[in-house]
Amino acid sequence: MKCPYCGCQKFYVKDTDDEYETYGFDCESGQACFDPDIDDSVIPELCDDSHIYCEKCAWNGKYDEIKT
Ligand SMILES: [Zn+2]
């Protein structure tokens, strides 16, 4: 799982209620691992159609798109 554009394995999602709030995760282990400093109770659920953003470049798209 990596960015289709730059190959980066770090991404983030935006809070559905507050677009300035973001939650980072990395996919180095083959599955999404959210940053350890994010409280479990606020971690958003990742679905295939969750909109995610690459941390390194301007790519963004559906979570499903980085799975292949
Ligand atoms: Zn990228």
N, CA, C, O and the ligand as a Tripos MOL2 file, in Angstrom:
@<TRIPOS>MOLECULE
protein
  273   271    69     0     0
PROTEIN
NO_CHARGES

@<TRIPOS>ATOM
      1 N           0.8340   -1.1820    0.0000 N.3       1 MET1
      2 CA          0.0000    0.0000    0.0000 C.3       1 MET1
      3 C           0.8780    1.2450    0.0000 C.2       1 MET1
      4 O           1.6360    1.4790    0.9410 O.2       1 MET1
      5 N           0.7720    2.0240   -1.0400 N.am      2 LYS2
      6 CA          1.5660    3.2410   -1.1190 C.3       2 LYS2
      7 C           0.9220    4.2280   -2.0740 C.2       2 LYS2
      8 O           0.0220    3.8920   -2.8430 O.2       2 LYS2
      9 N           1.4080    5.4470   -2.0010 N.am      3 CYS3
     10 CA          0.8880    6.4870   -2.8770 C.3       3 CYS3
     11 C           1.1650    6.1170   -4.3350 C.2       3 CYS3
     12 O           2.3060    5.8130   -4.6810 O.2       3 CYS3
     13 N           0.1410    6.1370   -5.1970 N.am      4 PRO4
     14 CA          0.3420    5.7740   -6.6020 C.3       4 PRO4
     15 C           1.2000    6.7970   -7.3490 C.2       4 PRO4
     16 O           1.6740    6.5200   -8.4510 O.2       4 PRO4
     17 N           1.3970    7.9440   -6.7710 N.am      5 TYR5
     18 CA          2.1450    8.9970   -7.4490 C.3       5 TYR5
     19 C           3.6050    9.0490   -7.0050 C.2       5 TYR5
     20 O           4.5060    9.0510   -7.8440 O.2       5 TYR5
     21 N           3.8490    9.0910   -5.6850 N.am      6 CYS6
     22 CA          5.2200    9.2590   -5.2010 C.3       6 CYS6
     23 C           5.7350    8.0460   -4.4330 C.2       6 CYS6
     24 O           6.9250    7.9830   -4.1230 O.2       6 CYS6
     25 N           4.8720    7.0830   -4.1200 N.am      7 GLY7
     26 CA          5.3230    5.8840   -3.4220 C.3       7 GLY7
     27 C           5.4070    6.0220   -1.9150 C.2       7 GLY7
     28 O           5.8070    5.0820   -1.2280 O.2       7 GLY7
     29 N           5.0410    7.1680   -1.3980 N.am      8 CYS8
     30 CA          5.0520    7.3910    0.0440 C.3       8 CYS8
     31 C           4.0160    6.4840    0.7190 C.2       8 CYS8
     32 O           2.9620    6.2020    0.1490 O.2       8 CYS8
     33 N           4.3260    6.0370    1.9280 N.am      9 GLN9
     34 CA          3.3990    5.1620    2.6480 C.3       9 GLN9
     35 C           2.7370    5.8640    3.8170 C.2       9 GLN9
     36 O           2.1180    5.2300    4.6710 O.2       9 GLN9
     37 N           2.8750    7.1820    3.8450 N.am     10 LYS10
     38 CA          2.2300    7.9380    4.9190 C.3      10 LYS10
     39 C           1.1040    8.7900    4.3510 C.2      10 LYS10
     40 O           1.2670    9.4790    3.3440 O.2      10 LYS10
     41 N          -0.0150    8.7260    5.0060 N.am     11 PHE11
     42 CA         -1.2080    9.4210    4.5420 C.3      11 PHE11
     43 C          -1.9160   10.0630    5.7300 C.2      11 PHE11
     44 O          -1.5480    9.8570    6.8870 O.2      11 PHE11
     45 N          -2.9250   10.8300    5.4160 N.am     12 TYR12
     46 CA         -3.7910   11.3230    6.4920 C.3      12 TYR12
     47 C          -5.2110   11.4390    5.9850 C.2      12 TYR12
     48 O          -5.4530   11.5280    4.7820 O.2      12 TYR12
     49 N          -6.1370   11.4360    6.9110 N.am     13 VAL13
     50 CA         -7.5430   11.6740    6.5860 C.3      13 VAL13
     51 C          -7.9810   12.9200    7.3340 C.2      13 VAL13
     52 O          -7.4180   13.2770    8.3690 O.2      13 VAL13
     53 N          -8.9910   13.5690    6.7920 N.am     14 LYS14
     54 CA         -9.5350   14.7360    7.4690 C.3      14 LYS14
     55 C         -10.7270   14.3320    8.3140 C.2      14 LYS14
     56 O         -11.4840   13.4220    7.9740 O.2      14 LYS14
     57 N         -10.8670   15.0260    9.4110 N.am     15 ASP15
     58 CA        -12.0260   14.8190   10.2640 C.3      15 ASP15
     59 C         -13.2830   15.1940    9.4830 C.2      15 ASP15
     60 O         -13.3230   16.2340    8.8250 O.2      15 ASP15
     61 N         -14.3030   14.3510    9.5560 N.am     16 THR16
     62 CA        -15.5160   14.6430    8.7900 C.3      16 THR16
     63 C         -16.2480   15.8750    9.3170 C.2      16 THR16
     64 O         -17.0070   16.5120    8.5870 O.2      16 THR16
     65 N         -16.0170   16.2050   10.5810 N.am     17 ASP17
     66 CA        -16.6950   17.3560   11.1630 C.3      17 ASP17
     67 C         -15.8500   18.6230   11.1220 C.2      17 ASP17
     68 O         -16.3810   19.7300   11.2120 O.2      17 ASP17
     69 N         -14.5440   18.4620   10.9880 N.am     18 ASP18
     70 CA        -13.6440   19.6030   11.0220 C.3      18 ASP18
     71 C         -12.5000   19.3660   10.0520 C.2      18 ASP18
     72 O         -11.5840   18.5980   10.3470 O.2      18 ASP18
     73 N         -12.5430   20.0210    8.8920 N.am     19 GLU19
     74 CA        -11.5710   19.7230    7.8480 C.3      19 GLU19
     75 C         -10.1540   20.1720    8.2010 C.2      19 GLU19
     76 O          -9.1980   19.8190    7.5100 O.2      19 GLU19
     77 N         -10.0200   20.9470    9.2720 N.am     20 TYR20
     78 CA         -8.6770   21.3590    9.6840 C.3      20 TYR20
     79 C          -8.0350   20.3560   10.6320 C.2      20 TYR20
     80 O          -6.8490   20.4420   10.9520 O.2      20 TYR20
     81 N          -8.8440   19.4120   11.0660 N.am     21 GLU21
     82 CA         -8.3450   18.3390   11.9340 C.3      21 GLU21
     83 C          -7.9690   17.1510   11.0560 C.2      21 GLU21
     84 O          -8.7900   16.6590   10.2810 O.2      21 GLU21
     85 N          -6.7260   16.6920   11.1810 N.am     22 THR22
     86 CA         -6.3120   15.5600   10.3460 C.3      22 THR22
     87 C          -5.7260   14.4480   11.2160 C.2      22 THR22
     88 O          -5.1940   14.6900   12.2990 O.2      22 THR22
     89 N          -5.8410   13.2430   10.7100 N.am     23 TYR23
     90 CA         -5.3170   12.0760   11.4200 C.3      23 TYR23
     91 C          -4.3660   11.3180   10.5040 C.2      23 TYR23
     92 O          -4.7720   10.7890    9.4690 O.2      23 TYR23
     93 N          -3.1000   11.2730   10.8950 N.am     24 GLY24
     94 CA         -2.1090   10.6150   10.0630 C.3      24 GLY24
     95 C          -2.0220    9.1240   10.3150 C.2      24 GLY24
     96 O          -2.2390    8.6530   11.4310 O.2      24 GLY24
     97 N          -1.7030    8.3940    9.2690 N.am     25 PHE25
     98 CA         -1.4550    6.9620    9.4470 C.3      25 PHE25
     99 C          -0.4060    6.5240    8.4330 C.2      25 PHE25
    100 O          -0.2080    7.1820    7.4110 O.2      25 PHE25
    101 N           0.2570    5.4240    8.7160 N.am     26 ASP26
    102 CA          1.1920    4.8950    7.7300 C.3      26 ASP26
    103 C           0.8540    3.4420    7.4110 C.2      26 ASP26
    104 O           0.2220    2.7340    8.1960 O.2      26 ASP26
    105 N           1.2980    3.0300    6.2390 N.am     27 CYS27
    106 CA          0.9200    1.7200    5.7180 C.3      27 CYS27
    107 C           2.1380    0.8260    5.5420 C.2      27 CYS27
    108 O           2.1000   -0.1320    4.7690 O.2      27 CYS27
    109 N           3.2050    1.1300    6.2450 N.am     28 GLU28
    110 CA          4.4280    0.3610    6.0610 C.3      28 GLU28
    111 C           4.2490   -1.1050    6.4220 C.2      28 GLU28
    112 O           4.9230   -1.9650    5.8540 O.2      28 GLU28
    113 N           3.3750   -1.3980    7.3330 N.am     29 SER29
    114 CA          3.1720   -2.7790    7.7650 C.3      29 SER29
    115 C           2.1750   -3.5190    6.8760 C.2      29 SER29
    116 O           1.9040   -4.7000    7.0930 O.2      29 SER29
    117 N           1.6300   -2.8270    5.8760 N.am     30 GLY30
    118 CA          0.6530   -3.4640    5.0040 C.3      30 GLY30
    119 C          -0.7700   -3.1510    5.3880 C.2      30 GLY30
    120 O          -1.7090   -3.4550    4.6520 O.2      30 GLY30
    121 N          -0.9240   -2.5400    6.5490 N.am     31 GLN31
    122 CA         -2.2530   -2.0540    6.9040 C.3      31 GLN31
    123 C          -2.1120   -0.6870    7.5630 C.2      31 GLN31
    124 O          -1.0400   -0.3190    8.0420 O.2      31 GLN31
    125 N          -3.1930    0.0420    7.5770 N.am     32 ALA32
    126 CA         -3.1440    1.3990    8.0850 C.3      32 ALA32
    127 C          -2.9230    1.4150    9.5930 C.2      32 ALA32
    128 O          -3.7010    0.8280   10.3440 O.2      32 ALA32
    129 N          -1.8570    2.0900   10.0370 N.am     33 CYS33
    130 CA         -1.6020    2.2690   11.4650 C.3      33 CYS33
    131 C          -1.6360    3.7520   11.7720 C.2      33 CYS33
    132 O          -0.8040    4.5200   11.2890 O.2      33 CYS33
    133 N          -2.6010    4.1450   12.5780 N.am     34 PHE34
    134 CA         -2.6960    5.5570   12.9270 C.3      34 PHE34
    135 C          -1.6010    5.9370   13.9070 C.2      34 PHE34
    136 O          -1.1060    5.1070   14.6690 O.2      34 PHE34
    137 N          -1.2390    7.1970   13.8690 N.am     35 ASP35
    138 CA         -0.2020    7.6990   14.7650 C.3      35 ASP35
    139 C          -0.5650    7.3610   16.2120 C.2      35 ASP35
    140 O          -1.7170    7.5100   16.6190 O.2      35 ASP35
    141 N           0.4120    6.9110   16.9750 N.am     36 PRO36
    142 CA          0.1500    6.4780   18.3510 C.3      36 PRO36
    143 C          -0.3640    7.5840   19.2730 C.2      36 PRO36
    144 O          -0.9610    7.3050   20.3130 O.2      36 PRO36
    145 N          -0.1330    8.8220   18.8930 N.am     37 ASP37
    146 CA         -0.5910    9.9060   19.7630 C.3      37 ASP37
    147 C          -2.0420   10.2980   19.5100 C.2      37 ASP37
    148 O          -2.5600   11.2120   20.1510 O.2      37 ASP37
    149 N          -2.6990    9.6110   18.5800 N.am     38 ILE38
    150 CA         -4.1170    9.8830   18.3560 C.3      38 ILE38
    151 C          -4.9350    9.0160   19.3020 C.2      38 ILE38
    152 O          -4.7370    7.8050   19.3930 O.2      38 ILE38
    153 N          -5.8420    9.6520   19.9910 N.am     39 ASP39
    154 CA         -6.6730    8.9320   20.9420 C.3      39 ASP39
    155 C          -7.5860    7.9400   20.2150 C.2      39 ASP39
    156 O          -8.1920    8.2680   19.1950 O.2      39 ASP39
    157 N          -7.6720    6.7220   20.7600 N.am     40 ASP40
    158 CA         -8.4890    5.6790   20.1420 C.3      40 ASP40
    159 C          -9.9150    6.1180   19.8510 C.2      40 ASP40
    160 O         -10.5110    5.7150   18.8520 O.2      40 ASP40
    161 N         -10.4510    6.9420   20.7290 N.am     41 SER41
    162 CA        -11.8600    7.3130   20.6100 C.3      41 SER41
    163 C         -12.1410    8.2370   19.4310 C.2      41 SER41
    164 O         -13.2920    8.3820   19.0190 O.2      41 SER41
    165 N         -11.0960    8.8640   18.8810 N.am     42 VAL42
    166 CA        -11.3310    9.7850   17.7660 C.3      42 VAL42
    167 C         -10.8140    9.2470   16.4360 C.2      42 VAL42
    168 O         -10.9890    9.8810   15.3950 O.2      42 VAL42
    169 N         -10.1880    8.0970   16.4720 N.am     43 ILE43
    170 CA         -9.6700    7.5350   15.2230 C.3      43 ILE43
    171 C         -10.8260    7.2320   14.2690 C.2      43 ILE43
    172 O         -11.7570    6.5030   14.6100 O.2      43 ILE43
    173 N         -10.7470    7.8030   13.0800 N.am     44 PRO44
    174 CA        -11.8320    7.5830   12.1250 C.3      44 PRO44
    175 C         -11.7480    6.1890   11.5140 C.2      44 PRO44
    176 O         -10.6700    5.6020   11.4250 O.2      44 PRO44
    177 N         -12.8620    5.6830   11.1090 N.am     45 GLU45
    178 CA        -12.8930    4.3850   10.4580 C.3      45 GLU45
    179 C         -12.5270    4.5510    8.9950 C.2      45 GLU45
    180 O         -13.0630    5.4190    8.3060 O.2      45 GLU45
    181 N         -11.6090    3.7130    8.5220 N.am     46 LEU46
    182 CA        -11.2200    3.7870    7.1190 C.3      46 LEU46
    183 C         -12.0570    2.8140    6.3020 C.2      46 LEU46
    184 O         -12.0740    1.6120    6.5640 O.2      46 LEU46
    185 N         -12.7470    3.3530    5.3160 N.am     47 CYS47
    186 CA        -13.5100    2.5180    4.3960 C.3      47 CYS47
    187 C         -12.8440    2.6210    3.0270 C.2      47 CYS47
    188 O         -11.9860    3.4750    2.8020 O.2      47 CYS47
    189 N         -13.2500    1.7420    2.1230 N.am     48 ASP48
    190 CA        -12.6750    1.7750    0.7780 C.3      48 ASP48
    191 C         -12.8560    3.1300    0.1060 C.2      48 ASP48
    192 O         -12.0170    3.5500   -0.6900 O.2      48 ASP48
    193 N         -13.9410    3.8070    0.4250 N.am     49 ASP49
    194 CA        -14.1810    5.0900   -0.2310 C.3      49 ASP49
    195 C         -13.8420    6.2890    0.6610 C.2      49 ASP49
    196 O         -14.2420    7.4170    0.3750 O.2      49 ASP49
    197 N         -13.0990    6.0330    1.7450 N.am     50 SER50
    198 CA        -12.6130    7.1470    2.5640 C.3      50 SER50
    199 C         -11.6510    8.0020    1.7350 C.2      50 SER50
    200 O         -10.8220    7.4820    0.9880 O.2      50 SER50
    201 N         -11.7780    9.3040    1.8790 N.am     51 HIS51
    202 CA        -10.9140   10.2060    1.1240 C.3      51 HIS51
    203 C          -9.6150   10.4120    1.9030 C.2      51 HIS51
    204 O          -9.6330   10.9230    3.0230 O.2      51 HIS51
    205 N          -8.5030   10.0190    1.3140 N.am     52 ILE52
    206 CA         -7.2250   10.1290    2.0070 C.3      52 ILE52
    207 C          -6.2620   11.0200    1.2240 C.2      52 ILE52
    208 O          -6.4240   11.2320    0.0230 O.2      52 ILE52
    209 N          -5.2720   11.5290    1.9230 N.am     53 TYR53
    210 CA         -4.3130   12.4680    1.3470 C.3      53 TYR53
    211 C          -2.9010   11.9620    1.6000 C.2      53 TYR53
    212 O          -2.5930   11.4860    2.6920 O.2      53 TYR53
    213 N          -2.0480   12.0640    0.5940 N.am     54 CYS54
    214 CA         -0.6480   11.6980    0.7570 C.3      54 CYS54
    215 C           0.0540   12.7900    1.5580 C.2      54 CYS54
    216 O          -0.2250   13.9770    1.3880 O.2      54 CYS54
    217 N           0.9830   12.3650    2.4480 N.am     55 GLU55
    218 CA          1.7070   13.3630    3.2380 C.3      55 GLU55
    219 C           2.8200   14.0310    2.4740 C.2      55 GLU55
    220 O           3.2420   15.1310    2.8300 O.2      55 GLU55
    221 N           3.3070   13.3870    1.4250 N.am     56 LYS56
    222 CA          4.4810   13.8980    0.7270 C.3      56 LYS56
    223 C           4.1520   14.6980   -0.5290 C.2      56 LYS56
    224 O           4.8820   15.6230   -0.8850 O.2      56 LYS56
    225 N           3.0690   14.3490   -1.1930 N.am     57 CYS57
    226 CA          2.7580   15.0360   -2.4500 C.3      57 CYS57
    227 C           1.3030   15.4410   -2.4560 C.2      57 CYS57
    228 O           0.6080   15.3190   -1.4470 O.2      57 CYS57
    229 N           0.8530   15.9130   -3.5740 N.am     58 ALA58
    230 CA         -0.4990   16.4640   -3.6440 C.3      58 ALA58
    231 C          -1.5590   15.4070   -3.9370 C.2      58 ALA58
    232 O          -2.7390   15.7270   -4.0840 O.2      58 ALA58
    233 N          -1.1280   14.1330   -4.0230 N.am     59 TRP59
    234 CA         -2.1170   13.1070   -4.3620 C.3      59 TRP59
    235 C          -3.1640   12.9580   -3.2690 C.2      59 TRP59
    236 O          -2.8500   13.0000   -2.0800 O.2      59 TRP59
    237 N          -4.3870   12.7850   -3.6810 N.am     60 ASN60
    238 CA         -5.4300   12.3850   -2.7550 C.3      60 ASN60
    239 C          -6.4630   11.5840   -3.5180 C.2      60 ASN60
    240 O          -6.6360   11.7630   -4.7230 O.2      60 ASN60
    241 N          -7.1360   10.7140   -2.8240 N.am     61 GLY61
    242 CA         -8.1060    9.8660   -3.4940 C.3      61 GLY61
    243 C          -8.7210    8.9130   -2.4970 C.2      61 GLY61
    244 O          -8.6720    9.1340   -1.2870 O.2      61 GLY61
    245 N          -9.3000    7.8510   -3.0210 N.am     62 LYS62
    246 CA         -9.9460    6.8910   -2.1430 C.3      62 LYS62
    247 C          -8.9460    5.9190   -1.5570 C.2      62 LYS62
    248 O          -7.9560    5.5480   -2.1880 O.2      62 LYS62
    249 N          -9.2330    5.5180   -0.3340 N.am     63 TYR63
    250 CA         -8.4000    4.5520    0.3700 C.3      63 TYR63
    251 C          -8.2070    3.3000   -0.5010 C.2      63 TYR63
    252 O          -7.1220    2.7180   -0.5310 O.2      63 TYR63
    253 N          -9.2440    2.9070   -1.1880 N.am     64 ASP64
    254 CA         -9.2100    1.7560   -2.0720 C.3      64 ASP64
    255 C          -8.0900    1.8370   -3.1160 C.2      64 ASP64
    256 O          -7.5470    0.8150   -3.5360 O.2      64 ASP64
    257 N          -7.7560    3.0470   -3.5240 N.am     65 GLU65
    258 CA         -6.8020    3.2240   -4.6210 C.3      65 GLU65
    259 C          -5.3560    2.9190   -4.2330 C.2      65 GLU65
    260 O          -4.5270    2.6860   -5.1130 O.2      65 GLU65
    261 N          -5.0380    2.9140   -2.9590 N.am     66 ILE66
    262 CA         -3.6500    2.6180   -2.5810 C.3      66 ILE66
    263 C          -3.4710    1.1430   -2.2270 C.2      66 ILE66
    264 O          -2.3680    0.7070   -1.8970 O.2      66 ILE66
    265 N          -4.5530    0.3860   -2.2970 N.am     67 LYS67
    266 CA         -4.4790   -0.9980   -1.8460 C.3      67 LYS67
    267 C          -3.8340   -1.9310   -2.8620 C.2      67 LYS67
    268 O          -3.3780   -3.0170   -2.5050 O.2      67 LYS67
    269 N          -3.7930   -1.5240   -4.0960 N.am     68 THR68
    270 CA         -3.2640   -2.4410   -5.1070 C.3      68 THR68
    271 C          -1.8350   -2.0940   -5.4860 C.2      68 THR68
    272 O          -1.2380   -2.7680   -6.3250 O.2      68 THR68
    273 ZN          2.3570   10.8610   -2.7090 Zn       69 ZN69
@<TRIPOS>BOND
     1     1     2 1
     2     2     3 1
     3     3     4 2
     4     3     5 am
     5     5     6 1
     6     6     7 1
     7     7     8 2
     8     7     9 am
     9     9    10 1
    10    10    11 1
    11    11    12 2
    12    11    13 am
    13    13    14 1
    14    14    15 1
    15    15    16 2
    16    15    17 am
    17    17    18 1
    18    18    19 1
    19    19    20 2
    20    19    21 am
    21    21    22 1
    22    22    23 1
    23    23    24 2
    24    23    25 am
    25    25    26 1
    26    26    27 1
    27    27    28 2
    28    27    29 am
    29    29    30 1
    30    30    31 1
    31    31    32 2
    32    31    33 am
    33    33    34 1
    34    34    35 1
    35    35    36 2
    36    35    37 am
    37    37    38 1
    38    38    39 1
    39    39    40 2
    40    39    41 am
    41    41    42 1
    42    42    43 1
    43    43    44 2
    44    43    45 am
    45    45    46 1
    46    46    47 1
    47    47    48 2
    48    47    49 am
    49    49    50 1
    50    50    51 1
    51    51    52 2
    52    51    53 am
    53    53    54 1
    54    54    55 1
    55    55    56 2
    56    55    57 am
    57    57    58 1
    58    58    59 1
    59    59    60 2
    60    59    61 am
    61    61    62 1
    62    62    63 1
    63    63    64 2
    64    63    65 am
    65    65    66 1
    66    66    67 1
    67    67    68 2
    68    67    69 am
    69    69    70 1
    70    70    71 1
    71    71    72 2
    72    71    73 am
    73    73    74 1
    74    74    75 1
    75    75    76 2
    76    75    77 am
    77    77    78 1
    78    78    79 1
    79    79    80 2
    80    79    81 am
    81    81    82 1
    82    82    83 1
    83    83    84 2
    84    83    85 am
    85    85    86 1
    86    86    87 1
    87    87    88 2
    88    87    89 am
    89    89    90 1
    90    90    91 1
    91    91    92 2
    92    91    93 am
    93    93    94 1
    94    94    95 1
    95    95    96 2
    96    95    97 am
    97    97    98 1
    98    98    99 1
    99    99   100 2
   100    99   101 am
   101   101   102 1
   102   102   103 1
   103   103   104 2
   104   103   105 am
   105   105   106 1
   106   106   107 1
   107   107   108 2
   108   107   109 am
   109   109   110 1
   110   110   111 1
   111   111   112 2
   112   111   113 am
   113   113   114 1
   114   114   115 1
   115   115   116 2
   116   115   117 am
   117   117   118 1
   118   118   119 1
   119   119   120 2
   120   119   121 am
   121   121   122 1
   122   122   123 1
   123   123   124 2
   124   123   125 am
   125   125   126 1
   126   126   127 1
   127   127   128 2
   128   127   129 am
   129   129   130 1
   130   130   131 1
   131   131   132 2
   132   131   133 am
   133   133   134 1
   134   134   135 1
   135   135   136 2
   136   135   137 am
   137   137   138 1
   138   138   139 1
   139   139   140 2
   140   139   141 am
   141   141   142 1
   142   142   143 1
   143   143   144 2
   144   143   145 am
   145   145   146 1
   146   146   147 1
   147   147   148 2
   148   147   149 am
   149   149   150 1
   150   150   151 1
   151   151   152 2
   152   151   153 am
   153   153   154 1
   154   154   155 1
   155   155   156 2
   156   155   157 am
   157   157   158 1
   158   158   159 1
   159   159   160 2
   160   159   161 am
   161   161   162 1
   162   162   163 1
   163   163   164 2
   164   163   165 am
   165   165   166 1
   166   166   167 1
   167   167   168 2
   168   167   169 am
   169   169   170 1
   170   170   171 1
   171   171   172 2
   172   171   173 am
   173   173   174 1
   174   174   175 1
   175   175   176 2
   176   175   177 am
   177   177   178 1
   178   178   179 1
   179   179   180 2
   180   179   181 am
   181   181   182 1
   182   182   183 1
   183   183   184 2
   184   183   185 am
   185   185   186 1
   186   186   187 1
   187   187   188 2
   188   187   189 am
   189   189   190 1
   190   190   191 1
   191   191   192 2
   192   191   193 am
   193   193   194 1
   194   194   195 1
   195   195   196 2
   196   195   197 am
   197   197   198 1
   198   198   199 1
   199   199   200 2
   200   199   201 am
   201   201   202 1
   202   202   203 1
   203   203   204 2
   204   203   205 am
   205   205   206 1
   206   206   207 1
   207   207   208 2
   208   207   209 am
   209   209   210 1
   210   210   211 1
   211   211   212 2
   212   211   213 am
   213   213   214 1
   214   214   215 1
   215   215   216 2
   216   215   217 am
   217   217   218 1
   218   218   219 1
   219   219   220 2
   220   219   221 am
   221   221   222 1
   222   222   223 1
   223   223   224 2
   224   223   225 am
   225   225   226 1
   226   226   227 1
   227   227   228 2
   228   227   229 am
   229   229   230 1
   230   230   231 1
   231   231   232 2
   232   231   233 am
   233   233   234 1
   234   234   235 1
   235   235   236 2
   236   235   237 am
   237   237   238 1
   238   238   239 1
   239   239   240 2
   240   239   241 am
   241   241   242 1
   242   242   243 1
   243   243   244 2
   244   243   245 am
   245   245   246 1
   246   246   247 1
   247   247   248 2
   248   247   249 am
   249   249   250 1
   250   250   251 1
   251   251   252 2
   252   251   253 am
   253   253   254 1
   254   254   255 1
   255   255   256 2
   256   255   257 am
   257   257   258 1
   258   258   259 1
   259   259   260 2
   260   259   261 am
   261   261   262 1
   262   262   263 1
   263   263   264 2
   264   263   265 am
   265   265   266 1
   266   266   267 1
   267   267   268 2
   268   267   269 am
   269   269   270 1
   270   270   271 1
   271   271   272 2
@<TRIPOS>SUBSTRUCTURE
     1 MET1         2 RESIDUE 1 A MET
     2 LYS2         6 RESIDUE 1 A LYS
     3 CYS3        10 RESIDUE 1 A CYS
     4 PRO4        14 RESIDUE 1 A PRO
     5 TYR5        18 RESIDUE 1 A TYR
     6 CYS6        22 RESIDUE 1 A CYS
     7 GLY7        26 RESIDUE 1 A GLY
     8 CYS8        30 RESIDUE 1 A CYS
     9 GLN9        34 RESIDUE 1 A GLN
    10 LYS10       38 RESIDUE 1 A LYS
    11 PHE11       42 RESIDUE 1 A PHE
    12 TYR12       46 RESIDUE 1 A TYR
    13 VAL13       50 RESIDUE 1 A VAL
    14 LYS14       54 RESIDUE 1 A LYS
    15 ASP15       58 RESIDUE 1 A ASP
    16 THR16       62 RESIDUE 1 A THR
    17 ASP17       66 RESIDUE 1 A ASP
    18 ASP18       70 RESIDUE 1 A ASP
    19 GLU19       74 RESIDUE 1 A GLU
    20 TYR20       78 RESIDUE 1 A TYR
    21 GLU21       82 RESIDUE 1 A GLU
    22 THR22       86 RESIDUE 1 A THR
    23 TYR23       90 RESIDUE 1 A TYR
    24 GLY24       94 RESIDUE 1 A GLY
    25 PHE25       98 RESIDUE 1 A PHE
    26 ASP26      102 RESIDUE 1 A ASP
    27 CYS27      106 RESIDUE 1 A CYS
    28 GLU28      110 RESIDUE 1 A GLU
    29 SER29      114 RESIDUE 1 A SER
    30 GLY30      118 RESIDUE 1 A GLY
    31 GLN31      122 RESIDUE 1 A GLN
    32 ALA32      126 RESIDUE 1 A ALA
    33 CYS33      130 RESIDUE 1 A CYS
    34 PHE34      134 RESIDUE 1 A PHE
    35 ASP35      138 RESIDUE 1 A ASP
    36 PRO36      142 RESIDUE 1 A PRO
    37 ASP37      146 RESIDUE 1 A ASP
    38 ILE38      150 RESIDUE 1 A ILE
    39 ASP39      154 RESIDUE 1 A ASP
    40 ASP40      158 RESIDUE 1 A ASP
    41 SER41      162 RESIDUE 1 A SER
    42 VAL42      166 RESIDUE 1 A VAL
    43 ILE43      170 RESIDUE 1 A ILE
    44 PRO44      174 RESIDUE 1 A PRO
    45 GLU45      178 RESIDUE 1 A GLU
    46 LEU46      182 RESIDUE 1 A LEU
    47 CYS47      186 RESIDUE 1 A CYS
    48 ASP48      190 RESIDUE 1 A ASP
    49 ASP49      194 RESIDUE 1 A ASP
    50 SER50      198 RESIDUE 1 A SER
    51 HIS51      202 RESIDUE 1 A HIS
    52 ILE52      206 RESIDUE 1 A ILE
    53 TYR53      210 RESIDUE 1 A TYR
    54 CYS54      214 RESIDUE 1 A CYS
    55 GLU55      218 RESIDUE 1 A GLU
    56 LYS56      222 RESIDUE 1 A LYS
    57 CYS57      226 RESIDUE 1 A CYS
    58 ALA58      230 RESIDUE 1 A ALA
    59 TRP59      234 RESIDUE 1 A TRP
    60 ASN60      238 RESIDUE 1 A ASN
    61 GLY61      242 RESIDUE 1 A GLY
    62 LYS62      246 RESIDUE 1 A LYS
    63 TYR63      250 RESIDUE 1 A TYR
    64 ASP64      254 RESIDUE 1 A ASP
    65 GLU65      258 RESIDUE 1 A GLU
    66 ILE66      262 RESIDUE 1 A ILE
    67 LYS67      266 RESIDUE 1 A LYS
    68 THR68      270 RESIDUE 1 A THR
    69 ZN69       273 GROUP 0 **** ****
